[in-house]
Structures are given as C-alpha cells and as structure tokens.
Amino acid sequence: MQKFKSPAMLQKITSIHAQIYNHFNNGKYLETRTSYKQKTDERFNSVISILRLN
C-alpha cells in the first residue's frame, strides 16, 4: 500500500471513504431484495450525479 505524504491527507481520504461507505452500507438483511436493489441504485445514481458536478 502506498504511504501517505501527511497525516492530514490520510485523514481526508479516510473521511471521504467513511462517508461513501456509510452511504452504501445498510442493513440489507432487513429488507427484501427488490427494496434493497432499488435503494442501492438510488444511492449509486446520487453519487454519480454529485461527481458529475465537480
């Protein structure tokens, strides 16, 4: 694994990773497959639309 240039960069990357992970991580065992798939698709499309703005 590549080393980070500074602790601040590591913190920034892990912060972004945590936000994306939490956005997609949900209790799929609590939902039906159809509901889970629909919500995952909505979340994925929202991230794609945000990335296109930048």
Sequence and secondary structure as in RCSB ss.txt:
>XXXX:A:sequence
MQKFKSPAMLQKITSIHAQIYNHFNNGKYLETRTSYKQKTDERFNSVISILRLN
>XXXX:A:secstr
    S HHHHHHHHHHHHHHHHHH   GGGS HHHHHHHHHHHHHHHHHHHHH 
